Amino acid sequence: MQKRDSLTRIRIMSVLTLLVAAVLLGRLYFVQIVHGDEFASRADRQYLQSTYDYFNRGSVYFETKDGEKVSAASLKTGFIVAMNPALVKNADNTFKELRKNLPMLSENDFYTKVNKQNDPYEEIAGRVSSDQANIIEKKKLPGISLYKERWRFYPGNSLAAHALGFIAYKDDELAGRYGLERYYEETLKRNNDSVFVNFFAEIFSNIQKSLSTEEKLEGEVVTSIEPSVQVFVEQELAKLSQNWSSDYSGAIIMDPRDGQIVSMALYPSFDPNNLKEQKNSTIFKNHIVESVYEMGSIIKPLTIAAGIDSGAITSDTTYFDSGSVTLDKKTFSNFDGKGRGLVSMQEVLNQSLNTGVAFAVRQMGKKTFADYMRSYGIGEETGVDLPNETHGLIDNLNSPREIEYATASFGQGIAMTPIETIRALAALGNGGKLVNPHIGKRIEYSLGTSKKIDPGVSKQILKKETSEEISRMLVKVVDTALLQGKVKMERYSIAAKTGTAQIALESGRGYYENKYLHSFFGYFPAFDPQFIVFLYSYDPKGVKYASETLTYPFMNIAQFLINYYQIPPDR
């Protein structure tokens, strides 16, 4: 009996020993392999301060069409040049020697700090390159020391800046303030422990941390933004805004099948590596998710699709167009004020007739129309993984007055964000599904595992047959009506529509006489689309219609995507 008890104790002790050994080996793996660079860098600075939180943060990546990760937000290593003023023997010579390698070193700042004789540590330059640091170190200047440092770095400079965001201080806290940096803050941030934490205490405290299901896991974010596509889109936006002196312009490219965002861009942009260059913080605002606009005629296909889906109209349904309509003592007209006589719903899209979509609303009824518009997600947030998202303004769809529904049918009187708009328009081409836009593809955890980011289930809002019919109608718009059919692609079907909307006065009462929002959307190949592209430009000068400003940028982007992704022709 005693022998059996001894064997049991030995077995228990052996199991415990193996468990402890496994934990130690696992921890050593993370210290030496996973976090080896971090601990080596900490060691380089261990005599600087008794407690030092070495900057660390998870990376963000773009991903190419071939699945290769490209760094979008990472860490860069350099050096701090510091001095102990009491040990500097010749201030003039020291400044002269440092200035040779640090041309931006301020003379006034240097001498102010060198006079602080009672302060043993004064930083005089930061983010110094290794080459510069090596030269300074060889000079062996009395009182001058070098310490490694790390900071957030964006290799693409301004590439996708509004989507990525940046980190910045708020009071004493350095954290993500805009874009993905803010949205995924809990994943990207790191809990930096002091260099002088007792090693074994760290090991066993981390056992509990690793086993806790409540602990936020640290990781890196891989996005769906394709870097080559992003570069091309930003170049097109720059040309667009410069050609027409727009206040700003924006673009989204999305896979309409699952809501994956391939490109998101605004011009003008900013370089998150050099935030001090920006004099006005409004440039950091991501208008694509934070601003709402009356979108104009790109809403007409949503209205026609609702009419077809409800059974109120078909593409062949006709009405008599007198050029204007009066409802509730208010009159609205077609863009040119002219009537066309007896026209079909196809011609309503071809010629972008306001009276035609208002007719479609009367045929289906106010409530049915309003229900469809809400089903498109208009008036609600999309849930895209970006901060500060706002939602559209659709109070007019609660009005008892017919005029409000008529103007909403052609995109005036209701407002929405660009991300909300592309989500709704994607349903026209993807078989009638409301997808969930997203930029994050997966999180790769520090523990070595990864998790695909689930955007949620798409919702069926239109019949598949409706999607096919409205797509056919929009292809006909491109083939025959858009710039009189000059941009038709013989081997590819493209479904598209332009929009030109008056910009509302800041007071909310009335519109500017000569300020417009131009918009354009299109998807292709039209009957099995891989991409939907949405472009818009705020207040382009010297031009009235979106067909003049946005058609060629859209076609350039479409041609690029077809070639880059080697999309086979569909006709």
C-alpha positions as CSV (number, residue, x, y, z in Angstrom):
1,M,0.0,0.0,0.0
2,Q,2.8,2.4,1.0
3,K,4.7,1.5,-2.2
4,R,1.6,2.2,-4.3
5,D,1.2,5.6,-2.6
6,S,4.9,6.4,-3.3
7,L,4.5,5.5,-7.0
8,T,1.4,7.7,-7.2
9,R,3.3,10.7,-5.7
10,I,6.2,10.1,-8.1
11,R,3.8,10.1,-11.0
12,I,2.1,13.3,-9.9
13,M,5.4,15.0,-9.3
14,S,6.6,13.8,-12.8
15,V,3.4,15.2,-14.5
16,L,3.8,18.5,-12.6
17,T,7.5,18.7,-13.5
18,L,6.6,18.1,-17.2
19,L,3.9,20.8,-17.1
20,V,6.3,23.4,-15.6
21,A,9.0,22.4,-18.1
22,A,6.4,22.9,-20.9
23,V,5.4,26.3,-19.6
24,L,9.0,27.4,-19.3
25,L,9.9,26.1,-22.8
26,G,6.8,27.8,-24.2
27,R,7.7,31.1,-22.5
28,L,11.3,30.9,-23.6
29,Y,10.0,30.4,-27.2
30,F,8.0,33.6,-27.0
31,V,10.8,35.5,-25.3
32,Q,13.5,34.4,-27.7
33,I,11.7,33.8,-31.0
34,V,8.4,35.6,-31.0
35,H,9.4,38.7,-29.0
36,G,13.2,38.3,-29.5
37,D,13.7,41.6,-31.2
38,E,11.6,43.5,-28.6
39,F,13.6,42.1,-25.7
40,A,16.9,42.7,-27.4
41,S,15.9,46.3,-28.1
42,R,14.9,46.7,-24.4
43,A,18.3,45.5,-23.4
44,D,19.9,48.1,-25.5
45,R,18.2,50.8,-23.3
46,Q,18.2,49.1,-19.9
47,Y,20.5,51.7,-18.3
48,L,18.6,54.7,-19.6
49,Q,15.8,54.6,-17.0
50,S,14.9,52.3,-14.2
51,T,11.4,51.9,-15.7
52,Y,11.0,52.3,-19.4
53,D,7.9,51.3,-21.5
54,Y,9.5,50.4,-24.9
55,F,7.1,51.3,-27.7
56,N,5.5,48.3,-29.3
57,R,2.4,47.8,-31.4
58,G,0.9,45.2,-33.8
59,S,1.3,45.7,-37.5
60,V,-1.4,46.3,-40.2
61,Y,-1.0,44.8,-43.6
62,F,-2.4,45.2,-47.1
63,E,-2.8,42.0,-49.1
64,T,-2.1,41.6,-52.8
65,K,-4.4,39.7,-55.2
66,D,-2.0,36.8,-54.9
67,G,-2.3,36.7,-51.1
68,E,1.0,38.3,-50.2
69,K,1.1,40.6,-47.2
70,V,2.5,44.1,-47.7
71,S,3.3,46.3,-44.7
72,A,0.8,49.2,-44.2
73,A,1.6,50.2,-40.6
74,S,4.6,48.9,-38.8
75,L,7.4,49.9,-36.5
76,K,10.7,51.6,-37.4
77,T,13.8,51.5,-35.3
78,G,16.3,54.4,-34.9
79,F,18.1,56.2,-32.2
80,I,17.7,59.0,-29.7
81,V,20.7,61.4,-29.2
82,A,20.8,62.5,-25.6
83,M,23.3,64.4,-23.5
84,N,24.3,64.9,-19.9
85,P,25.0,68.7,-19.9
86,A,27.4,68.4,-16.9
87,L,29.7,66.1,-18.9
88,V,29.8,68.1,-22.1
89,K,33.4,69.6,-22.2
90,N,33.2,71.9,-25.2
91,A,29.6,72.9,-26.1
92,D,30.6,74.8,-29.3
93,N,32.6,71.9,-30.7
94,T,29.9,69.4,-29.7
95,F,27.2,71.3,-31.5
96,K,29.5,71.7,-34.6
97,E,30.2,68.0,-34.7
98,L,26.6,66.9,-34.1
99,R,25.3,69.4,-36.7
100,K,27.4,67.7,-39.4
101,N,25.2,64.6,-39.1
102,L,22.0,66.2,-37.8
103,P,21.3,69.2,-40.1
104,M,17.9,69.8,-38.5
105,L,19.5,70.3,-35.0
106,S,18.4,73.7,-33.7
107,E,21.2,75.8,-32.3
108,N,18.9,77.6,-29.8
109,D,17.5,74.3,-28.6
110,F,20.9,72.8,-28.2
111,Y,22.3,75.6,-26.1
112,T,19.2,75.9,-24.0
113,K,19.6,72.2,-23.1
114,V,23.4,72.3,-22.6
115,N,22.9,75.0,-20.0
116,K,20.7,72.7,-17.8
117,Q,23.7,71.6,-15.8
118,N,21.7,69.9,-13.1
119,D,19.7,67.7,-15.5
120,P,21.6,64.4,-16.3
121,Y,19.4,63.6,-19.3
122,E,18.3,65.9,-22.2
123,E,17.1,64.5,-25.5
124,I,18.4,66.6,-28.4
125,A,17.4,64.6,-31.4
126,G,15.1,61.6,-32.1
127,R,14.4,59.1,-35.0
128,V,18.1,59.2,-36.0
129,S,19.1,56.6,-38.6
130,S,21.6,53.8,-37.8
131,D,24.1,55.4,-40.3
132,Q,23.9,58.7,-38.5
133,A,24.1,57.1,-35.1
134,N,27.2,55.1,-36.1
135,I,29.0,58.3,-37.2
136,I,28.1,60.1,-34.0
137,E,29.1,57.2,-31.8
138,K,32.6,57.1,-33.4
139,K,33.1,60.7,-32.5
140,K,33.0,59.8,-28.8
141,L,31.7,63.2,-27.8
142,P,31.8,63.7,-24.0
143,G,28.3,63.8,-22.5
144,I,26.6,62.5,-25.7
145,S,24.8,59.1,-25.6
146,L,22.8,57.1,-28.0
147,Y,19.7,55.0,-27.2
148,K,17.5,52.8,-29.5
149,E,13.9,53.8,-30.0
150,R,10.9,52.7,-32.0
151,W,8.0,54.5,-33.5
152,R,5.0,53.9,-35.7
153,F,5.8,54.0,-39.4
154,Y,3.7,53.9,-42.5
155,P,5.8,52.6,-45.5
156,G,3.3,53.8,-48.1
157,N,3.3,57.3,-46.7
158,S,-0.2,58.7,-47.7
159,L,-1.4,55.4,-49.2
160,A,-4.8,54.6,-47.9
161,A,-4.2,57.1,-45.1
162,H,-7.9,57.7,-44.3
163,A,-8.6,54.0,-44.0
164,L,-5.5,53.3,-41.9
165,G,-5.7,56.3,-39.7
166,F,-2.8,56.9,-37.3
167,I,-1.8,56.9,-33.6
168,A,-1.3,60.0,-31.6
169,Y,-1.2,61.3,-28.1
170,K,-4.3,62.4,-26.2
171,D,-3.1,63.8,-22.9
172,D,-0.6,61.1,-21.9
173,E,-2.1,58.2,-23.9
174,L,-0.6,57.1,-27.2
175,A,-3.3,55.2,-29.1
176,G,-5.1,54.9,-32.4
177,R,-7.1,58.0,-33.2
178,Y,-8.5,57.4,-36.7
179,G,-9.2,54.6,-39.1
180,L,-8.2,51.0,-38.5
181,E,-5.7,52.1,-35.9
182,R,-8.5,53.2,-33.7
183,Y,-11.1,50.5,-34.6
184,Y,-8.6,47.7,-33.9
185,E,-6.9,49.4,-31.0
186,E,-7.5,46.5,-28.5
187,T,-5.9,44.1,-31.0
188,L,-3.0,46.3,-32.0
189,K,-1.9,47.8,-28.7
190,R,0.6,46.1,-26.5
191,N,1.0,46.0,-22.7
192,N,4.7,47.0,-22.3
193,D,6.2,45.6,-19.1
194,S,9.2,47.1,-17.4
195,V,12.6,45.7,-18.5
196,F,13.3,45.0,-14.9
197,V,10.3,42.7,-14.3
198,N,11.5,39.6,-12.6
199,F,11.7,36.9,-15.3
200,F,10.1,34.1,-13.4
201,A,7.3,36.4,-12.0
202,E,6.7,37.3,-15.6
203,I,6.5,33.7,-16.7
204,F,3.9,32.7,-14.1
205,S,1.8,35.9,-14.4
206,N,1.6,35.2,-18.1
207,I,0.3,31.7,-17.5
208,Q,-2.8,33.2,-16.0
209,K,-3.0,35.8,-18.7
210,S,-2.7,33.2,-21.5
211,L,-5.4,31.0,-19.9
212,S,-7.9,33.9,-19.3
213,T,-10.7,34.0,-21.8
214,E,-11.4,37.6,-20.8
215,E,-7.9,38.8,-21.8
216,K,-7.8,40.7,-25.2
217,L,-5.5,38.8,-27.5
218,E,-2.7,40.8,-29.1
219,G,-2.4,40.5,-32.9
220,E,-1.9,42.0,-36.3
221,V,-4.5,43.0,-38.8
222,V,-4.5,41.9,-42.4
223,T,-6.8,44.0,-44.6
224,S,-8.5,43.5,-47.9
225,I,-7.0,46.6,-49.4
226,E,-5.0,45.7,-52.5
227,P,-2.0,48.0,-52.7
228,S,-1.6,48.2,-56.5
229,V,-5.3,48.9,-56.9
230,Q,-5.1,51.5,-54.1
231,V,-2.2,53.3,-55.8
232,F,-4.0,53.4,-59.2
233,V,-7.2,54.7,-57.6
234,E,-5.4,57.5,-55.7
235,Q,-3.7,58.6,-58.9
236,E,-7.1,58.8,-60.7
237,L,-8.6,60.8,-57.8
238,A,-5.7,63.2,-57.8
239,K,-6.1,63.9,-61.5
240,L,-9.9,64.2,-61.1
241,S,-9.7,66.8,-58.3
242,Q,-6.9,68.7,-60.0
243,N,-8.6,68.8,-63.4
244,W,-11.9,70.2,-62.0
245,S,-10.7,72.0,-58.8
246,S,-12.9,69.9,-56.6
247,D,-13.0,70.5,-52.9
248,Y,-12.3,66.8,-52.5
249,S,-13.1,63.5,-54.2
250,G,-13.5,60.0,-52.9
251,A,-13.6,56.4,-54.2
252,I,-14.6,52.9,-53.0
253,I,-14.0,49.6,-54.7
254,M,-15.8,46.7,-53.2
255,D,-16.5,43.0,-54.0
256,P,-20.3,43.1,-54.2
257,R,-20.5,39.4,-53.4
258,D,-19.2,39.7,-49.8
259,G,-18.6,43.4,-49.0
260,Q,-14.8,43.1,-49.0
261,I,-13.3,46.6,-49.7
262,V,-10.4,46.5,-52.1
263,S,-9.8,50.2,-52.1
264,M,-10.9,53.2,-50.2
265,A,-9.4,56.6,-51.0
266,L,-9.9,60.4,-50.5
267,Y,-8.1,63.3,-52.2
268,P,-6.5,65.4,-50.8
269,S,-4.9,63.0,-48.3
270,F,-2.2,63.3,-45.7
271,D,1.0,61.5,-44.7
272,P,0.6,59.9,-41.2
273,N,4.4,59.9,-40.9
274,N,4.3,63.7,-40.9
275,L,1.2,64.9,-39.1
276,K,2.8,68.2,-38.1
277,E,2.7,69.3,-41.7
278,Q,-1.1,69.4,-41.6
279,K,-2.4,72.8,-40.6
280,N,-6.1,71.8,-40.5
281,S,-7.2,68.7,-38.7
282,T,-10.3,68.4,-40.9
283,I,-8.2,66.6,-43.5
284,F,-8.1,63.6,-41.2
285,K,-11.9,63.1,-41.5
286,N,-13.0,60.1,-43.5
287,H,-15.9,61.5,-45.4
288,I,-16.7,58.1,-46.8
289,V,-18.1,57.0,-43.5
290,E,-18.5,60.2,-41.6
291,S,-20.3,62.6,-44.0
292,V,-23.7,62.4,-45.6
293,Y,-24.8,63.7,-49.0
294,E,-27.8,64.0,-51.2
295,M,-26.6,61.6,-53.9
296,G,-28.9,62.5,-56.8
297,S,-29.5,60.3,-59.8
298,I,-27.5,57.3,-58.8
299,I,-30.5,56.6,-56.5
300,K,-32.8,56.2,-59.5
301,P,-31.8,52.5,-60.1
302,L,-32.7,51.7,-56.5
303,T,-36.2,53.3,-57.1
304,I,-36.7,51.4,-60.4
305,A,-35.5,48.1,-58.8
306,A,-38.0,48.6,-56.0
307,G,-40.8,49.2,-58.5
308,I,-39.9,46.1,-60.5
309,D,-39.5,43.9,-57.4
310,S,-42.8,45.0,-56.0
311,G,-44.6,44.2,-59.3
312,A,-45.7,47.8,-59.7
313,I,-43.7,48.4,-63.0
314,T,-41.6,46.6,-65.6
315,S,-38.8,47.9,-67.7
316,D,-41.4,48.3,-70.5
317,T,-43.9,50.2,-68.5
318,T,-44.6,53.6,-70.0
319,Y,-45.8,57.0,-68.8
320,F,-46.4,60.4,-70.3
321,D,-43.5,62.8,-69.5
322,S,-44.6,66.4,-69.6
323,G,-41.2,67.6,-68.2
324,S,-42.4,68.5,-64.7
325,V,-44.7,67.4,-61.9
326,T,-46.5,69.4,-59.2
327,L,-47.2,67.7,-55.9
328,D,-48.3,69.4,-52.6
329,K,-48.0,72.8,-54.4
330,K,-44.3,72.1,-55.2
331,T,-43.0,71.6,-58.7
332,F,-40.0,69.6,-59.8
333,S,-38.7,69.1,-63.3
334,N,-36.3,66.9,-65.4
335,F,-32.7,68.2,-65.4
336,D,-33.4,70.2,-68.6
337,G,-37.0,71.0,-67.9
338,K,-38.1,69.3,-71.1
339,G,-40.8,66.6,-71.6
340,R,-40.3,63.5,-73.7
341,G,-43.9,62.4,-74.3
342,L,-44.6,58.7,-73.9
343,V,-41.4,57.0,-72.5
344,S,-40.5,53.6,-70.9
345,M,-38.8,52.9,-67.7
346,Q,-35.7,52.0,-69.6
347,E,-35.6,55.6,-71.1
348,V,-36.1,56.9,-67.5
349,L,-32.7,55.5,-66.7
350,N,-31.1,56.3,-70.1
351,Q,-32.1,59.9,-69.9
352,S,-32.2,60.2,-66.1
353,L,-35.7,61.5,-65.9
354,N,-36.9,62.8,-62.5
355,T,-40.5,62.6,-63.5
356,G,-40.1,58.9,-64.4
357,V,-38.9,57.7,-61.0
358,A,-41.6,59.8,-59.4
359,F,-44.1,58.0,-61.5
360,A,-42.6,54.6,-60.3
361,V,-43.2,55.7,-56.7
362,R,-46.8,56.6,-57.4
363,Q,-47.3,53.2,-58.9
364,M,-45.9,51.3,-56.0
365,G,-47.2,53.6,-53.2
366,K,-45.4,55.7,-50.6
367,K,-45.2,53.0,-48.0
368,T,-43.9,50.3,-50.3
369,F,-41.2,52.7,-51.7
370,A,-40.2,53.8,-48.2
371,D,-39.9,50.2,-47.0
372,Y,-37.7,49.3,-49.9
373,M,-35.4,52.2,-49.3
374,R,-35.0,51.2,-45.7
375,S,-34.4,47.6,-46.8
376,Y,-31.4,48.9,-48.8
377,G,-29.9,49.9,-45.4
378,I,-30.4,53.6,-46.1
379,G,-30.7,55.4,-42.8
380,E,-28.6,53.0,-40.8
381,E,-24.9,52.3,-40.2
382,T,-23.3,49.6,-42.3
383,G,-21.1,48.4,-39.4
384,V,-18.0,48.8,-41.5
385,D,-14.8,48.4,-39.3
386,L,-14.0,52.1,-39.2
387,P,-14.6,54.5,-36.3
388,N,-17.1,57.5,-36.3
389,E,-19.5,56.0,-38.8
390,T,-22.7,58.0,-39.1
391,H,-26.0,57.0,-40.8
392,G,-28.1,58.5,-43.5
393,L,-30.9,61.0,-43.0
394,I,-34.3,59.7,-44.2
395,D,-36.8,61.6,-42.1
396,N,-38.6,62.6,-45.4
397,L,-39.7,59.0,-45.8
398,N,-41.9,59.5,-42.7
399,S,-43.7,62.5,-44.2
400,P,-47.4,62.4,-45.2
401,R,-46.5,64.6,-48.2
402,E,-46.1,63.0,-51.7
403,I,-43.5,65.5,-52.7
404,E,-41.0,64.1,-50.2
405,Y,-41.2,60.6,-51.7
406,A,-41.0,62.0,-55.2
407,T,-37.8,63.9,-54.6
408,A,-36.3,61.0,-52.6
409,S,-36.8,58.8,-55.7
410,F,-34.2,60.8,-57.5
411,G,-31.8,61.3,-54.6
412,Q,-32.8,64.7,-53.2
413,G,-34.2,65.3,-49.7
414,I,-32.6,62.2,-48.3
415,A,-28.9,61.9,-47.5
416,M,-26.5,59.0,-47.0
417,T,-22.8,58.2,-46.6
418,P,-20.8,56.9,-49.5
419,I,-20.3,53.6,-47.7
420,E,-24.0,53.3,-47.1
421,T,-24.6,54.1,-50.8
422,I,-22.3,51.5,-52.3
423,R,-23.7,48.9,-50.0
424,A,-27.2,49.6,-51.3
425,L,-26.1,49.8,-54.9
426,A,-24.3,46.4,-54.6
427,A,-27.6,44.7,-54.1
428,L,-28.6,45.6,-57.7
429,G,-25.8,43.4,-59.1
430,N,-25.2,40.6,-56.6
431,G,-28.5,38.8,-56.8
432,G,-30.3,41.2,-54.5
433,K,-28.3,40.8,-51.3
434,L,-27.4,43.4,-48.7
435,V,-23.8,42.7,-47.8
436,N,-21.7,44.1,-44.9
437,P,-18.8,46.2,-46.0
438,H,-15.5,45.5,-44.3
439,I,-11.8,46.1,-44.6
440,G,-10.3,43.7,-42.1
441,K,-9.8,40.2,-43.5
442,R,-8.2,38.4,-40.6
443,I,-6.3,38.8,-37.3
444,E,-3.0,37.0,-36.9
445,Y,-2.5,36.6,-33.1
446,S,0.9,36.7,-31.4
447,L,0.2,33.2,-30.1
448,G,0.6,31.9,-33.6
449,T,-3.1,31.4,-34.4
450,S,-5.3,33.5,-36.7
451,K,-9.0,34.3,-37.1
452,K,-10.9,35.3,-40.2
453,I,-12.9,38.4,-39.6
454,D,-16.6,37.6,-40.1
455,P,-18.6,40.5,-41.5
456,G,-21.9,38.7,-40.8
457,V,-24.6,37.2,-43.0
458,S,-25.9,39.0,-46.1
459,K,-29.6,39.7,-46.2
460,Q,-31.8,39.0,-49.3
461,I,-33.7,42.2,-50.1
462,L,-34.5,41.9,-53.8
463,K,-35.5,38.9,-55.9
464,K,-32.7,37.5,-58.0
465,E,-34.8,38.2,-61.1
466,T,-35.0,41.8,-60.2
467,S,-31.2,42.0,-59.8
468,E,-30.8,40.5,-63.3
469,E,-33.4,42.9,-64.9
470,I,-32.0,46.1,-63.3
471,S,-28.5,45.0,-64.3
472,R,-29.7,44.5,-67.9
473,M,-31.2,48.0,-67.9
474,L,-28.0,49.6,-66.5
475,V,-25.9,47.8,-69.1
476,K,-28.1,49.4,-71.8
477,V,-27.5,52.8,-70.1
478,V,-23.7,52.3,-70.7
479,D,-24.0,50.8,-74.1
480,T,-26.3,53.4,-75.6
481,A,-26.7,56.5,-73.4
482,L,-23.6,57.2,-71.4
483,L,-21.7,59.7,-73.6
484,Q,-23.9,58.4,-76.4
485,G,-22.4,55.0,-76.1
486,K,-18.8,56.1,-76.7
487,V,-17.4,54.2,-73.7
488,K,-19.1,50.9,-74.3
489,M,-16.8,47.9,-73.9
490,E,-17.5,45.4,-76.7
491,R,-16.3,42.4,-74.7
492,Y,-17.4,43.3,-71.2
493,S,-20.8,44.2,-69.8
494,I,-20.8,47.1,-67.5
495,A,-23.8,48.3,-65.5
496,A,-23.5,52.0,-64.4
497,K,-25.2,55.2,-63.7
498,T,-24.2,58.8,-63.1
499,G,-25.6,61.2,-60.5
500,T,-25.6,65.0,-60.3
501,A,-27.1,66.5,-57.1
502,Q,-27.4,70.1,-55.9
503,I,-25.5,70.7,-52.6
504,A,-27.7,71.8,-49.7
505,L,-27.0,75.1,-48.0
506,E,-25.5,74.8,-44.6
507,S,-28.7,76.3,-43.1
508,G,-30.5,73.2,-44.4
509,R,-33.0,75.4,-46.3
510,G,-32.5,75.3,-50.1
511,Y,-29.6,74.6,-52.3
512,Y,-26.6,76.4,-53.8
513,E,-27.2,77.6,-57.3
514,N,-23.9,76.5,-58.8
515,K,-22.5,73.8,-56.4
516,Y,-23.0,70.1,-57.2
517,L,-22.0,66.7,-55.9
518,H,-21.0,64.4,-58.8
519,S,-21.3,60.7,-58.3
520,F,-20.9,57.6,-60.4
521,F,-21.3,53.9,-59.7
522,G,-20.8,50.8,-61.9
523,Y,-20.3,47.1,-61.5
524,F,-18.8,44.4,-63.8
525,P,-19.0,41.9,-65.4
526,A,-22.6,43.0,-65.0
527,F,-24.3,39.6,-64.5
528,D,-21.7,38.1,-62.2
529,P,-19.9,41.2,-60.8
530,Q,-16.5,40.9,-59.2
531,F,-16.2,44.6,-58.4
532,I,-18.5,47.6,-57.8
533,V,-16.8,51.0,-58.1
534,F,-18.2,54.2,-56.5
535,L,-16.7,57.6,-57.2
536,Y,-17.8,61.1,-56.1
537,S,-16.5,64.6,-56.3
538,Y,-17.6,67.5,-54.1
539,D,-18.1,70.8,-55.9
540,P,-16.1,70.4,-59.1
541,K,-15.7,73.8,-60.8
542,G,-16.7,74.9,-64.3
543,V,-18.7,71.8,-65.1
544,K,-22.3,70.7,-64.3
545,Y,-22.8,67.0,-65.0
546,A,-21.1,64.0,-63.5
547,S,-21.0,62.3,-66.9
548,E,-18.3,64.9,-67.9
549,T,-16.2,64.5,-64.8
550,L,-16.4,60.9,-63.7
551,T,-17.0,58.7,-66.7
552,Y,-13.4,58.5,-67.8
553,P,-12.0,58.0,-64.3
554,F,-14.5,55.2,-63.8
555,M,-13.6,53.6,-67.2
556,N,-9.9,53.9,-66.4
557,I,-10.4,52.1,-63.1
558,A,-12.6,49.4,-64.7
559,Q,-10.0,48.8,-67.4
560,F,-7.2,48.5,-64.9
561,L,-9.2,46.0,-62.7
562,I,-10.1,43.9,-65.7
563,N,-6.4,43.7,-66.8
564,Y,-4.9,43.4,-63.4
565,Y,-7.2,40.6,-62.2
566,Q,-7.3,39.1,-65.7
567,I,-11.1,39.0,-65.7
568,P,-12.4,37.0,-68.7
569,P,-14.8,38.7,-71.1
570,D,-18.5,37.9,-70.7
571,R,-19.7,38.8,-74.1
